Amino acid sequence: MRTNHFFHGKVPGLRYARVPGHWPTGLALARRPSAWAVMLGLLAIAVLSIHAGQCQAKGPVLAAIKEISREGLYRETFSLDRDTEVEIQAVASGWPKEKILFSYPWLLDLRTRSVVWSMEPSAVFKCRHDNVRAKKVLRLRAGDYALYFSAIGGNFPIKKMIKFLKLFDLGTINVTGGMPTEWDRYGRPRDWHVTLRALDKNFPLEAVSSPARPPDLGEILRFQGMRSMEYRRARLVVTERVRLRLRAIGEYVAREQSFTDGAWIEDMDACERAWEMTLINTDPAGGAKKNRVFDDEMILTPGRFMVCYATDDSHATDDWNARPPFDPESWGLTLIPLDPIPRGALDVTLDPPDENVIARIDRVGDAEFVRTGFSLSHPADICIRAFGEWGRKRDAFLDFGWIEDAETLEEIWVMSPNRDSYAGGEYRNRLVLDGVRLAAGSYYVCYISDEAHSYRRWHNHPPYDPEAWGITLSGVGKGFSMDDVSLFSESEGPATVIRIGPVGDHKRKRVRFEVKEPMSLKVISLGEGSGGQMHDFGWLVREDTGETVWEMTYSNSQHAGGAKKNRRCEQVLSLDPGRYSLHYKSDDSHSFPDWNTCPPHDAHLWGVTLLELP
């Protein structure tokens, strides 16, 4: 009697085979493992292996960063008194194929300030939810270390394939400049962590101290941990040749083509920059592309130097708007001797006051014209430090300073773009550092500003030293003495000056004066004229007779530079004793400082000036 076996479902691990002559009721079972069974078996072996590996004894945890619940930079320090092998395990977020990490950890040697290990896109394994995992075994020497974890948003270069319903290719997003990304936009922060554990299960806890002891590197100057809108400087007086290691980390912004956070050194005797951070002499500092580092030897010869560091209003210590550098606490500048410094060979003064200031015009606001006079009894070398606003459209300074002869009003020196450098903040903020030798005599130092972007009324970002907006003159050189300097006002100057200006729109001004003995005067007047007529102009009246002694006309004036309608008149007048009144009248447009087209070269003279001749 034949028995038929019926199965209503397939049994895992068994293969169904047809028996000839008995299909469909006759079924035989072949007991060979299927592919599913093999996969399940391998998976079980893998799980057991992982569990067995986890059960192997390991040493203590040396440092760990966990519970990343908010945006920021996390840090854990520790010290080792002996060498040991360690294992680092970390979970962060990123796209390995696109070589992008949105969050990541790294390990820094605090004595050498070098990176021992960092998570790299090429050495991670993809997890779920855009998380990535890394594992590394390395040997650490005895020393001081800092473990970091960056969970900071910012602009990330993105190249990602976009698909609809995971089926249809809609193209690729490719943003090389950077796409704004929130810190937790990709990945699961609750899973992020980094753990550093000793491999030696007998590693003693006494060999670890936390936090790390701050290493003493013997710095002679340290501007570290610089925060936003900070400006520091130090004066170095060098009497013997010294060899130093200069290390500076800052922010380079391609838009400004300069370091918005950066360091530079000024030669105080030569009145020029001796060194500054540039894109060429710096290297990537880790993190965002704009983080750059200078780390090299520097030799200072005898002289006086000013070491400076300044930051703008963002991306500095505890204020990162993008991925921080690998050595965030060193954001700033450090000077470390490479050789023993002989006693008395180097003197350092932090944030020193300005020396030998002859004249200072600072904190200049909108639409201002400021002038101060000084005299030199002996020739002197002068260092000029002037901040001003550069106008790209007009290709000229809009806020600027100059020096003129007090007897002739002839221009001796003026701010020039050939000597300027970036002054922090907006690109329009410029600094001119220049030296000039002045003969014994009397001078005016002057400064003029337009109607926008000045002290406390910045259009956007101010310079690194906003209160210095203006011009400062200082004496330099061994032979200079402040005893050779005296100050005077315009009314006390060597030549009589009667001035109306600079004049604005819709003005009618008058100045009365008396001439007691015959004298010669030079009249200088700037105004607006077109079509043979003057719209802004000056004139001189003798009051006791009512006679117009002089008047600015289109025919007696010439082009004053800038727009074609800018006119300039210069004449010499001989005045008899009597009472006089000087007048100036302007219309409703194109005057100081609200020009409706290009201003004249000497915009501060828009008006009328009488200058006594010898």
C-alpha positions as CSV (number, residue, x, y, z in Angstrom):
1,M,0.0,0.0,0.0
2,R,1.5,3.4,-1.1
3,T,1.2,6.4,1.2
4,N,1.0,9.9,-0.3
5,H,2.5,12.8,1.7
6,F,1.0,16.3,1.2
7,F,2.8,19.6,2.3
8,H,0.9,22.8,2.4
9,G,4.1,24.9,2.7
10,K,7.8,24.7,2.2
11,V,10.0,23.7,5.0
12,P,13.2,25.8,5.5
13,G,16.4,23.8,5.0
14,L,14.8,21.2,2.7
15,R,14.8,21.1,-1.1
16,Y,11.8,19.8,-3.0
17,A,12.6,17.3,-5.8
18,R,10.3,15.7,-8.3
19,V,10.1,11.9,-8.4
20,P,9.4,10.6,-11.9
21,G,5.9,9.2,-12.3
22,H,4.7,10.5,-9.0
23,W,4.1,14.2,-9.8
24,P,2.1,16.0,-8.4
25,T,1.1,13.7,-5.6
26,G,4.4,12.0,-5.1
27,L,7.1,14.3,-3.4
28,A,10.5,13.4,-2.1
29,L,12.6,15.4,0.2
30,A,16.3,16.1,-0.5
31,R,18.1,17.1,2.7
32,R,20.6,19.7,1.4
33,P,20.8,23.3,2.9
34,S,19.4,26.1,0.8
35,A,21.0,29.6,0.2
36,W,18.8,31.0,3.0
37,A,20.0,28.5,5.4
38,V,23.6,29.3,4.6
39,M,23.1,33.0,5.0
40,L,21.3,32.5,8.3
41,G,24.2,30.3,9.5
42,L,26.8,32.8,8.5
43,L,24.9,35.6,10.2
44,A,24.7,33.6,13.4
45,I,28.4,32.9,13.3
46,A,29.2,36.7,12.7
47,V,26.9,37.7,15.6
48,L,28.6,35.1,17.9
49,S,32.1,36.4,16.8
50,I,31.2,40.0,17.4
51,H,29.8,39.1,20.8
52,A,32.8,37.0,21.6
53,G,35.1,39.9,20.6
54,Q,33.1,42.3,22.8
55,C,33.5,40.0,25.7
56,Q,37.2,40.0,25.4
57,A,38.8,42.0,28.2
58,K,40.0,45.5,27.4
59,G,41.6,48.2,29.4
60,P,40.0,51.3,30.9
61,V,38.4,54.2,29.0
62,L,40.9,57.0,28.8
63,A,38.6,59.6,27.3
64,A,35.1,59.7,25.9
65,I,32.6,62.1,24.4
66,K,28.9,61.0,24.5
67,E,25.4,62.5,24.9
68,I,25.8,65.0,22.0
69,S,22.5,66.8,22.4
70,R,23.2,70.3,21.1
71,E,25.3,72.1,18.5
72,G,28.8,72.8,19.5
73,L,32.4,71.7,19.8
74,Y,33.0,69.0,22.5
75,R,36.4,68.5,24.2
76,E,37.9,66.1,26.6
77,T,41.5,66.2,27.8
78,F,43.8,63.7,29.4
79,S,47.4,63.0,30.2
80,L,49.4,59.7,30.0
81,D,52.6,59.1,32.0
82,R,53.5,56.1,29.8
83,D,53.2,54.8,26.2
84,T,50.3,52.5,25.4
85,E,48.2,51.1,22.6
86,V,44.6,52.4,22.4
87,E,41.5,51.7,20.4
88,I,39.3,54.5,19.2
89,Q,35.6,53.8,18.3
90,A,33.4,56.6,16.9
91,V,30.0,57.2,15.4
92,A,29.4,60.5,13.5
93,S,27.6,61.5,10.3
94,G,28.5,62.0,6.7
95,W,28.4,60.8,3.1
96,P,31.5,58.7,2.5
97,K,31.0,58.5,-1.3
98,E,30.9,62.3,-1.5
99,K,33.8,62.5,0.9
100,I,31.9,64.7,3.3
101,L,31.6,64.5,7.1
102,F,29.0,66.6,8.8
103,S,30.1,65.7,12.3
104,Y,33.4,64.0,13.3
105,P,36.0,63.5,16.1
106,W,39.8,63.9,16.2
107,L,42.7,63.6,18.7
108,L,45.2,66.4,19.2
109,D,48.7,66.2,20.8
110,L,48.8,69.3,23.1
111,R,52.6,69.4,23.2
112,T,53.2,69.5,19.5
113,R,49.8,70.9,18.6
114,S,49.6,68.2,15.9
115,V,46.7,65.9,15.0
116,V,47.3,62.3,16.1
117,W,44.1,60.9,14.5
118,S,41.0,62.2,12.9
119,M,38.0,60.6,11.3
120,E,38.3,60.6,7.5
121,P,35.6,59.9,5.0
122,S,37.8,57.3,3.3
123,A,38.1,55.2,6.6
124,V,34.5,55.0,7.7
125,F,31.7,52.5,7.3
126,K,28.2,53.6,6.4
127,C,25.4,53.1,9.0
128,R,21.7,53.9,8.9
129,H,20.3,57.4,8.9
130,D,23.5,59.0,7.4
131,N,25.6,57.9,10.4
132,V,29.1,56.6,9.9
133,R,31.3,54.4,12.1
134,A,35.1,54.3,12.5
135,K,37.5,52.2,14.4
136,K,41.2,52.7,14.8
137,V,44.1,51.1,16.9
138,L,47.2,53.3,17.5
139,R,50.0,53.7,19.9
140,L,50.1,56.9,22.0
141,R,53.2,58.2,23.6
142,A,53.3,59.6,27.1
143,G,52.0,63.2,26.9
144,D,49.0,65.5,26.9
145,Y,46.0,65.1,24.6
146,A,42.7,66.6,23.7
147,L,39.8,64.6,22.2
148,Y,37.3,66.7,20.2
149,F,34.0,66.1,18.6
150,S,32.6,68.7,16.1
151,A,28.8,68.9,15.9
152,I,28.6,72.3,14.2
153,G,26.6,73.3,11.1
154,G,27.8,75.5,8.3
155,N,28.4,75.5,4.6
156,F,29.4,72.1,3.3
157,P,30.3,71.3,-0.3
158,I,27.5,69.0,-1.5
159,K,27.4,66.6,-4.5
160,K,24.4,64.4,-4.1
161,M,22.3,62.3,-6.6
162,I,18.6,63.2,-6.3
163,K,16.0,60.5,-7.1
164,F,12.2,60.4,-7.2
165,L,10.7,57.5,-5.3
166,K,14.2,56.0,-5.3
167,L,13.6,55.0,-9.0
168,F,14.0,58.0,-11.3
169,D,17.2,60.0,-11.5
170,L,16.4,63.7,-11.3
171,G,20.0,64.9,-11.5
172,T,22.8,65.9,-9.1
173,I,23.2,68.7,-6.6
174,N,26.7,70.1,-6.8
175,V,27.4,73.0,-4.6
176,T,31.1,73.4,-4.3
177,G,31.0,76.8,-2.5
178,G,28.9,75.3,0.3
179,M,25.3,74.6,1.2
180,P,24.0,75.9,4.6
181,T,23.4,72.9,6.7
182,E,22.1,72.6,10.3
183,W,24.3,70.6,12.7
184,D,21.7,67.8,13.0
185,R,20.3,67.8,9.5
186,Y,22.1,64.5,8.7
187,G,22.6,61.6,11.0
188,R,21.3,60.8,14.4
189,P,23.0,62.8,17.2
190,R,21.8,60.5,19.9
191,D,24.0,57.8,18.4
192,W,27.1,60.0,18.0
193,H,30.1,59.4,20.3
194,V,33.8,58.8,20.4
195,T,35.5,56.5,22.9
196,L,39.3,56.0,23.5
197,R,40.2,52.9,25.4
198,A,43.5,51.3,26.4
199,L,43.9,47.8,24.9
200,D,45.9,46.6,27.8
201,K,43.4,45.2,30.3
202,N,46.0,45.7,33.1
203,F,46.6,49.4,32.2
204,P,46.6,51.2,35.5
205,L,44.2,54.2,36.0
206,E,47.0,55.9,38.0
207,A,48.7,56.4,34.6
208,V,45.9,58.7,33.4
209,S,45.1,62.1,34.7
210,S,42.1,64.2,33.5
211,P,41.9,67.0,32.6
212,A,45.3,67.2,31.0
213,R,48.0,69.3,32.5
214,P,48.6,72.5,30.3
215,P,52.0,71.9,28.7
216,D,54.6,74.6,29.1
217,L,56.0,75.4,25.7
218,G,58.0,78.4,26.9
219,E,56.1,80.9,24.9
220,I,57.2,84.5,25.0
221,L,53.9,85.7,23.6
222,R,50.6,84.0,23.4
223,F,47.4,85.5,21.9
224,Q,45.3,82.3,22.0
225,G,41.6,81.7,22.3
226,M,40.9,84.9,20.5
227,R,37.2,85.7,20.4
228,S,35.1,87.7,17.9
229,M,35.8,91.5,17.6
230,E,39.1,91.3,19.5
231,Y,42.3,93.2,18.7
232,R,45.6,92.5,20.6
233,R,49.1,93.8,20.1
234,A,52.5,93.5,21.7
235,R,55.7,95.6,21.3
236,L,58.9,93.7,20.9
237,V,62.2,95.5,21.5
238,V,65.0,93.3,20.1
239,T,68.7,94.1,20.9
240,E,70.2,90.8,19.6
241,R,69.2,88.5,16.8
242,V,66.6,86.0,18.0
243,R,65.2,82.9,16.4
244,L,61.5,82.1,17.0
245,R,58.8,79.7,16.0
246,L,55.7,81.7,15.0
247,R,52.4,79.9,14.9
248,A,49.2,81.7,13.9
249,I,45.8,80.3,13.0
250,G,43.1,82.5,11.4
251,E,40.3,82.8,8.9
252,Y,40.9,83.6,5.2
253,V,37.8,84.8,3.3
254,A,38.1,84.6,-0.5
255,R,35.5,87.4,-0.9
256,E,37.8,89.8,0.9
257,Q,41.0,88.1,-0.5
258,S,42.4,88.6,3.0
259,F,42.4,87.2,6.5
260,T,39.4,88.6,8.4
261,D,41.0,86.9,11.5
262,G,44.8,87.1,11.2
263,A,48.2,88.2,12.4
264,W,50.8,90.6,11.2
265,I,54.1,92.2,12.4
266,E,55.0,95.9,11.9
267,D,58.5,97.2,11.8
268,M,58.0,100.3,14.0
269,D,61.2,102.1,12.9
270,A,60.7,101.5,9.2
271,C,56.9,102.2,9.5
272,E,55.9,99.2,7.4
273,R,54.6,95.7,7.6
274,A,57.4,93.3,8.0
275,W,55.2,90.1,7.8
276,E,51.6,89.1,7.6
277,M,49.5,86.0,7.0
278,T,48.7,85.3,3.4
279,L,47.1,82.6,1.4
280,I,50.5,81.6,0.0
281,N,52.4,81.3,3.3
282,T,49.7,79.4,5.2
283,D,48.4,75.9,5.1
284,P,45.0,74.3,5.8
285,A,44.3,74.1,9.5
286,G,41.6,71.5,9.4
287,G,37.8,71.9,9.5
288,A,36.4,74.5,7.2
289,K,38.4,75.5,4.1
290,K,38.8,79.1,5.4
291,N,40.8,77.9,8.5
292,R,44.5,78.5,7.7
293,V,47.7,78.1,9.8
294,F,51.2,79.6,9.6
295,D,53.8,77.6,11.4
296,D,57.4,78.4,10.6
297,E,60.7,79.8,11.8
298,M,61.1,83.6,12.0
299,I,64.3,85.6,12.7
300,L,64.1,89.1,14.3
301,T,67.1,91.4,14.0
302,P,67.6,94.3,16.4
303,G,64.8,96.8,16.2
304,R,61.3,97.6,17.4
305,F,58.3,95.5,16.2
306,M,54.6,95.5,16.9
307,V,53.0,92.0,16.8
308,C,49.3,92.2,16.1
309,Y,46.3,89.9,15.9
310,A,42.7,90.9,15.1
311,T,39.3,89.1,14.6
312,D,36.1,90.1,12.9
313,D,32.6,89.6,14.2
314,S,32.2,85.8,13.6
315,H,34.0,82.5,13.5
316,A,36.4,82.6,16.4
317,T,36.8,80.8,19.7
318,D,33.4,79.7,21.0
319,D,31.7,81.4,18.1
320,W,32.3,79.0,15.2
321,N,29.9,79.4,12.2
322,A,31.6,76.5,10.3
323,R,33.8,73.6,11.2
324,P,36.5,74.7,13.6
325,P,40.3,74.0,13.0
326,F,41.9,71.0,14.5
327,D,43.6,73.2,17.2
328,P,40.7,75.5,18.1
329,E,42.2,76.7,21.4
330,S,45.2,78.1,19.5
331,W,43.1,80.5,17.4
332,G,45.4,83.4,17.5
333,L,49.2,83.8,17.6
334,T,52.0,82.2,19.6
335,L,55.8,83.0,19.6
336,I,58.1,80.3,20.9
337,P,61.9,80.7,21.2
338,L,63.9,78.1,19.2
339,D,67.1,79.0,21.0
340,P,67.8,80.3,24.5
341,I,67.4,84.1,24.5
342,P,70.2,86.0,26.2
343,R,69.2,88.2,29.1
344,G,68.1,91.6,27.9
345,A,68.0,90.6,24.2
346,L,64.2,90.7,23.9
347,D,61.6,92.8,25.8
348,V,57.9,92.2,25.4
349,T,55.2,94.8,26.3
350,L,51.5,93.7,26.0
351,D,49.0,96.2,24.5
352,P,51.4,99.2,24.8
353,P,50.2,102.8,24.5
354,D,51.1,104.7,21.3
355,E,54.5,106.5,21.5
356,N,55.6,110.0,20.3
357,V,52.1,110.9,19.0
358,I,52.5,114.3,17.2
359,A,48.9,114.6,16.1
360,R,45.8,112.4,16.2
361,I,42.4,112.6,14.4
362,D,40.3,109.7,15.3
363,R,36.6,108.5,15.7
364,V,35.7,110.5,12.6
365,G,31.9,110.3,11.8
366,D,29.9,111.0,8.7
367,A,30.5,114.1,6.6
368,E,33.3,115.6,8.8
369,F,36.3,117.7,7.9
370,V,38.8,117.9,10.7
371,R,42.1,119.8,10.8
372,T,44.9,120.2,13.4
373,G,48.2,122.1,13.1
374,F,51.7,121.2,14.3
375,S,55.2,122.7,14.0
376,L,58.6,121.0,13.9
377,S,61.7,122.8,15.1
378,H,63.9,120.2,13.5
379,P,63.5,117.8,10.6
380,A,61.8,114.5,11.7
381,D,60.9,111.1,10.5
382,I,57.1,110.6,10.8
383,C,55.1,107.4,10.8
384,I,51.6,107.9,9.4
385,R,48.8,105.5,10.3
386,A,45.6,106.2,8.5
387,F,42.3,104.3,8.3
388,G,39.9,105.1,5.5
389,E,37.1,103.9,3.2
390,W,37.9,102.8,-0.3
391,G,35.2,103.3,-3.0
392,R,35.4,100.6,-5.6
393,K,33.0,102.4,-8.0
394,R,35.0,105.7,-7.9
395,D,38.3,103.8,-7.5
396,A,39.4,106.3,-4.8
397,F,39.4,106.9,-1.0
398,L,36.1,108.3,0.2
399,D,37.3,108.8,3.8
400,F,40.9,109.8,3.9
401,G,43.6,112.0,5.4
402,W,46.5,114.1,4.2
403,I,49.2,116.6,5.3
404,E,49.6,120.1,3.9
405,D,51.9,123.0,4.3
406,A,50.4,125.5,6.8
407,E,51.7,128.5,4.9
408,T,50.7,127.6,1.4
409,L,48.1,124.8,1.9
410,E,50.2,122.8,-0.6
411,E,49.6,119.0,-0.2
412,I,52.7,117.3,1.2
413,W,51.3,113.7,1.6
414,V,48.0,112.0,0.9
415,M,46.6,108.5,1.5
416,S,47.5,106.3,-1.5
417,P,46.2,102.9,-2.4
418,N,49.8,101.9,-3.3
419,R,50.5,101.7,0.5
420,D,47.2,100.3,1.8
421,S,46.3,97.0,3.3
422,Y,43.1,95.3,4.5
423,A,41.9,96.7,7.9
424,G,39.4,94.0,8.8
425,G,35.6,93.9,8.4
426,E,34.5,95.0,5.0
427,Y,36.9,95.2,2.1
428,R,36.3,99.0,1.9
429,N,38.1,99.3,5.3
430,R,41.7,100.1,4.5
431,L,44.8,101.0,6.4
432,V,47.7,103.0,5.1
433,L,51.0,102.7,7.0
434,D,53.6,105.0,5.6
435,G,56.7,106.9,6.6
436,V,57.7,110.4,5.5
437,R,60.5,112.9,6.4
438,L,59.3,116.4,7.1
439,A,61.5,119.5,7.2
440,A,61.3,121.9,10.0
441,G,58.2,124.0,9.5
442,S,54.4,124.2,10.1
443,Y,51.9,121.7,8.9
444,Y,48.2,120.8,9.0
445,V,47.1,117.2,9.3
446,C,43.6,116.9,7.8
447,Y,40.9,114.2,7.5
448,I,37.6,114.2,5.5
449,S,34.8,111.7,5.4
450,D,31.7,111.3,3.1
451,E,28.1,110.8,4.2
452,A,28.2,107.0,5.0
453,H,30.3,104.3,6.7
454,S,32.2,105.9,9.5
455,Y,32.8,105.6,13.2
456,R,29.6,104.2,14.9
457,R,27.7,104.3,11.6
458,W,29.3,101.5,9.7
459,H,27.5,100.3,6.6
460,N,28.2,96.7,7.5
461,H,31.3,95.4,9.3
462,P,33.7,97.9,11.0
463,P,37.5,97.7,10.9
464,Y,39.4,95.8,13.6
465,D,40.3,99.1,15.4
466,P,37.1,101.2,14.8
467,E,38.1,104.0,17.2
468,A,41.2,104.7,15.1
469,W,39.1,105.7,12.1
470,G,41.1,108.7,11.1
471,I,44.8,109.6,10.9
472,T,47.7,109.5,13.5
473,L,51.2,110.9,13.2
474,S,54.0,109.6,15.4
475,G,57.7,110.4,15.5
476,V,60.2,107.6,14.9
477,G,64.0,107.3,15.0
478,K,66.6,107.8,17.7
479,G,66.9,111.5,17.0
480,F,63.3,112.3,17.4
481,S,62.1,114.2,20.5
482,M,58.6,115.5,21.4
483,D,60.3,118.7,22.6
484,D,60.7,119.6,18.9
485,V,56.9,119.5,18.4
486,S,54.3,122.3,19.1
487,L,50.6,122.4,18.3
488,F,48.5,125.3,17.0
489,S,45.0,125.9,15.8
490,E,44.1,127.4,12.4
491,S,43.6,130.9,13.9
492,E,47.1,130.6,15.4
493,G,48.8,129.4,12.2
494,P,51.7,131.0,10.5
495,A,49.4,132.4,7.8
496,T,46.0,134.1,8.1
497,V,43.3,131.8,6.8
498,I,39.7,132.7,6.3
499,R,37.6,129.8,5.3
500,I,34.0,128.9,4.3
501,G,33.8,125.2,3.7
502,P,33.4,122.5,3.0
503,V,29.9,123.6,2.0
504,G,26.8,121.4,1.6
505,D,23.5,121.8,-0.3
506,H,21.2,124.8,0.0
507,K,23.7,127.0,2.0
508,R,24.4,130.7,2.0
509,K,27.2,131.6,4.3
510,R,29.1,134.8,5.2
511,V,32.3,135.7,7.1
512,R,33.2,139.3,8.1
513,F,36.8,140.4,8.6
514,E,38.8,143.6,8.8
515,V,42.0,144.6,7.0
516,K,44.1,147.1,9.0
517,E,47.0,147.5,6.5
518,P,47.4,146.6,2.8
519,M,47.9,142.9,2.3
520,S,48.0,140.3,-0.4
521,L,45.7,137.2,-0.3
522,K,45.3,134.1,-2.4
523,V,41.7,133.1,-2.9
524,I,40.9,129.4,-3.6
525,S,37.3,128.5,-4.4
526,L,35.7,125.3,-5.7
527,G,32.1,125.1,-6.9
528,E,29.7,123.7,-9.5
529,G,29.3,125.3,-12.9
530,S,27.9,124.3,-16.3
531,G,26.7,126.0,-19.4
532,G,28.9,129.0,-18.7
533,Q,27.2,129.7,-15.4
534,M,28.1,128.9,-11.7
535,H,25.6,127.2,-9.4
536,D,27.9,126.9,-6.3
537,F,30.3,129.9,-6.0
538,G,31.9,132.5,-3.8
539,W,32.5,136.3,-3.8
540,L,34.1,139.0,-1.8
541,V,32.5,142.4,-0.9
542,R,34.0,145.5,0.6
543,E,31.3,146.5,3.0
544,D,32.0,150.2,3.4
545,T,31.6,150.8,-0.3
546,G,29.4,147.8,-1.3
547,E,31.8,147.0,-4.1
548,T,32.3,143.3,-5.2
549,V,36.0,142.9,-5.1
550,W,36.1,139.4,-6.4
551,E,33.6,136.8,-7.7
552,M,34.0,133.2,-8.9
553,T,32.8,132.9,-12.5
554,Y,32.8,130.1,-15.1
555,S,35.3,132.1,-17.2
556,N,37.9,132.6,-14.4
557,S,37.7,129.0,-13.2
558,Q,39.1,125.7,-14.5
559,H,38.2,122.0,-14.2
560,A,38.8,120.8,-10.6
561,G,39.0,117.1,-11.3
562,G,36.2,114.5,-11.1
563,A,33.0,115.5,-12.9
564,K,33.2,118.0,-15.7
565,K,31.0,120.5,-13.7
566,N,33.5,120.7,-10.8
567,R,35.3,124.1,-11.1
568,R,38.3,125.7,-9.3
569,C,39.3,129.3,-9.1
570,E,42.7,130.6,-7.8
571,Q,43.5,134.3,-7.8
572,V,45.8,136.7,-6.0
573,L,44.0,139.7,-4.5
574,S,45.5,143.0,-3.1
575,L,43.2,144.4,-0.3
576,D,43.3,147.9,1.1
577,P,42.4,148.6,4.7
578,G,38.7,148.3,5.4
579,R,35.9,146.0,6.3
580,Y,35.1,143.0,4.1
581,S,32.6,140.1,3.9
582,L,33.3,136.7,2.3
583,H,30.3,134.9,0.8
584,Y,29.4,131.5,-0.6
585,K,26.2,130.2,-2.1
586,S,25.2,126.6,-3.1
587,D,22.2,125.1,-4.8
588,D,20.2,122.0,-4.0
589,S,22.6,119.3,-5.2
590,H,26.2,118.2,-5.8
591,S,28.1,119.5,-2.8
592,F,30.0,118.2,0.2
593,P,29.5,115.4,1.0
594,D,26.5,114.5,-1.0
595,W,27.9,114.4,-4.6
596,N,25.6,113.2,-7.3
597,T,28.6,112.3,-9.5
598,C,32.4,112.2,-9.0
599,P,33.7,114.8,-6.5
600,P,36.7,117.1,-7.2
601,H,40.2,116.2,-6.2
602,D,40.2,118.6,-3.2
603,A,36.7,118.1,-2.0
604,H,37.5,119.7,1.4
605,L,38.0,123.1,-0.5
606,W,34.4,123.1,-1.8
607,G,33.6,126.6,-0.7
608,V,36.0,129.6,-0.6
609,T,39.3,130.1,1.3
610,L,41.4,133.2,1.7
611,L,45.1,132.6,2.4
612,E,47.5,135.4,3.5
613,L,50.6,135.6,1.3
614,P,54.1,136.5,2.7
